Amino acid sequence: MSVDTGNESVLQLSKCCGLTAPNGVTVPLKSIEVEVNIKGYLAEVVTKLQYTNAEENPIEALFTFPVDDGSAVYQFEADIDGRHIVAEVQEREQAILTYKDAVDNGKTAMLLKEDTKSSDTFQCTLGNLPPGKDAVLKMSFVNELPQEADGKLRFTLPTVLNPRYSPDAGGSVAAEGATYVPPCAVPYKFKLMASVEGYHKIKAVTSDKLSLKVEMEREEKLAKVSVGEEFKFDHDLTLYIEYSEPFQPQVVLENGDPDREGLLKEDLLMVSFHPDLKQVSMSNSGEYIFIIDRSGSMNGDRIKNAKEALLLFLKSLPPSCHFNVVSFGSEFSCLFDGSEPYTEKSLKKALKLQKAMEADMGGTEMYKPLEHVLKAKVKNQPRNVFLLTDGDVGNSAQVISLIKSHCSTTRVFALGIGDGVSTSLVKAVVRAGNGLAEFIADDARIQPKVVSLLKCAMQPAVTNLEVTWNLPPAVSLVSIPTEVPAMLTVGQRLTFFALLKGVDMNTVYAPSTLTLKGLQNNDPIILTLTFTLSDDEKVSKSAPVHRLATKVQIKQLQDAEAALQQEIETDWQLQSDKTNQVKDLRKQIVDVSRHGNIISKFTSFVAVDTEGEKVQGKLEQRSCPIPTVSEEFVKGFNESMGQSALCDSGIMLCGGALRAMKLRSASPLMGGPPVAMAMCSAPRMMSKQKKSSSPLKGLGCGLLKRSKKQASSSAPMEDSDESLDAVMADETSSNSKVAVGSDQMMLEVITLQELAGNWTVSSRLTGFLKISNEQLKSKEIVADGTVLVTLAVIAWLRKHYGHRQDEWEMIETKAVMWLGQQGLQRPVEELIKLVTEKMLTA
């Protein structure tokens, strides 16, 4: 599977964007090969980067790329001119010095480090690759696969890296060393091969965007997977794995290596399972606050997805709750001063806002709206916050610390929207807020994810958690992490690691247990998982369980270090008391990282080719491009250059490696400072301000464009006496343009549901349902028209959208509850069947 870059337009784009060296030689990165091995819930990934120096001088090749935040990178090695070099973990600054000293002295060296701002972005540097020589760099990592609500496991290989917003810079910031290009301009080949090995039968391996070749072996317990088409680099690569028994617990005992240091020499147990929490009745109260990212990069499908998500949220809320909607960009605005009761009036205002939402609020200042929400008094326990965003922020540590400080009163759920979304931000938010995260690709269905999050939030969390292990008498353990979550959300999978002492693999042990105790709705619950200690033959020799446990330790220590650092920055008087604690935590992180061979925020991989000959000649720097789908970047740069396209093929001109171009000032925006224009290698990338006629309007240029009605702070929206029918009226009154079975029609019908759960008769609704006035006037089924049309909508949803029941089931639940209060003479299900047979003939 390779990318064809042979056409003339891409070649022209490559030369213009700096994808070739000054003498016309292409970038040194020739291909990326990825090998994925999935066993149960664990994925081991090996990525090979093939470099060639076709120039006359030695080169230094720099490549910045994304990884999933949960990935534990445990090995970095290279083959250069027949020599095999293995990197070691060093303290970050020391690794940089080691690399620089080697390059300065003519040695070939390589460095792999984490971005200083985002733990899901890495930078790989290969220095002093001699002329005419090849090098293969290999990075190995392991991660635990997240599980969808339907039980499928999701493997994601990030391939898109977008610029991310920095409040300090006041605009989008390039990742360290990154050179961005449009997906069509990626000059290197790409290949992926995968194998899936299940503890149970594999039902399917699929992708929502790619054609896969899947061969089943070993009675469907092994699947060999390859991609059957060219990969376009315009989305993250995602595989879905469906096992025959998807929610079974996974227990893995991995032996330690007595010759290693730290955690790697110990026997380690991993237990991963979904607690079987009984489906208690959903809460009729609570406080629900929706924080919607309306920055420029949310333009297009992303804001459309966010609006659909908000609509489903609003229509599915319980009757006795409080709610609010907060929009944010460079600034933020609230629908209400504080959360208000869920009434016809408040819903009408919310729906009016939902209908009018655009991605027109500038940057991604996330901290201030969260601070405003979290510091307010809780109106109706429990409080649940839903964050919908597509980006990352430069002050993520401050955001996480804020959420963590309110985790006892508020759960935070997050929906990461779009390819290239920051997995580090989204996962850290829910880790701090004891919630759940979902990720949605740009053109994927958002509705199931929304309903899944809301259903989890509407069920009481489990609090006062206690975990107890019951192991054989001679076996002792140390639990990793040492802290139990503050609360457990329904639908959440738990993974525990335990360092074991005294395990004898030749002994047949009696069953062991892990017991989870807590309170749900103030009622005690006890959950027990039974397992047997035995060596797992499926465990890889690369010790994936040890690597993941090390990563968990590092994450826990880094969260603690960041929280302390935030305390110091907030109150300088704490500096003398807390500085030594920060130093101690950083030392612990470095020690754990080195012993587990997992790089961290404070460590890096470095290797030096000590056996190779001294490299002669002037060192030339070459940056290897990474694709971006950021309209803010591509469109912003085009507009600032006064060009909309490079050629008839429609390929957009990207700022790639145009580093020499000087920043120009734009007119001050709303009395603010000048805005810098988009450049790949510059820290700020914001497009030049244009009038409303600009083709950039609504294309995510990163500028704050507010109408007169739009609030510039936390002030609430002005009220309106406009009717709900007027609020929800479409731009055209005709229903004929909306096809039966389409997303739009389903959402239009859902929009017309009243607060109580019923639908009222209207020409618009009956037009969608294709029900005549004569049918509505008939008393054969039921006399009340409102009851009849409500029954008809339920029947219509089941008939035309039964395959998407998980998206509207909470809407139906409200309707059925309302029908149950109407004193009907026959059961609701019987009436729905009659309506289907006699009224829904179309």
Secondary structure, 3 states (H helix, E strand, C coil): CCCCCCCHHHHHHHHHCCCECCCCCECCEEEEEEEEEEECCEEEEEEEEEEECCCCCCEEEEEEEECCCCCEEEEEEEEECCEEEECEEEEHHHHHHHHHHHHHCCCCEEEEEECCCCCCEEEEEEEEECCCCEEEEEEEEEEECCECCCCCEEEEECCCCCCEEECCCCEEECCCCCCEECHHHCCCEEEEEEEEECCCCEEEEECCCCCEEEEEECCCCEEEEEECCCCCCCCCEEEEEEECCCCCCEEEEECCCCCCCHHHHCEEEEEEECCCCCCCCCCCCCEEEEEEECCHHHCCHHHHHHHHHHHHHHHHCCCCCEEEEEEECCCEEECCCCCEECCHHHHHHHHHHHHHCCCCECCCCCHHHHHHHHCCCCCCCCEEEEEEECCCECCHHHHHHHHHCCCCCEEEEEEEECCCCCHHHHHHHHHHHCCCEEEECCCCCCHHHHHHHHHHHHCCCEEEEEEEEECCCCCEEEEECCCCCCEECCCCCEEEEEEEECCCCCCCCCCEEEEEEEEECCEEEEEEEEECCCCCCCCCCCCHHHHHHHHHHHHHHHHHHHHHHHHHHHCHHHHHHHHHHHHHHHHHHHHHHHHHCCCCCCEEEEEECCCCCCCCCCCEEEEECEECCCHHHHHHHHHHHCCCCCCCCCCCCCCCCCCCCCCCECCCCCCCCCCECCCCCCCCECCCCCCCCCCCCCCCCCCECCCCCCCCCCCCCCCCCCCHHHHHCCCCCCCCCCCCCCHHHHHHHHHCCCCCCCCCCCHHHHHHHCCCHHHHHCCCCCCCHHHHHHHHHHHHHHHHHHHHHHHHHHHHHHHHHHHHCCCCCCCHHHHHHHHHHHCCCC
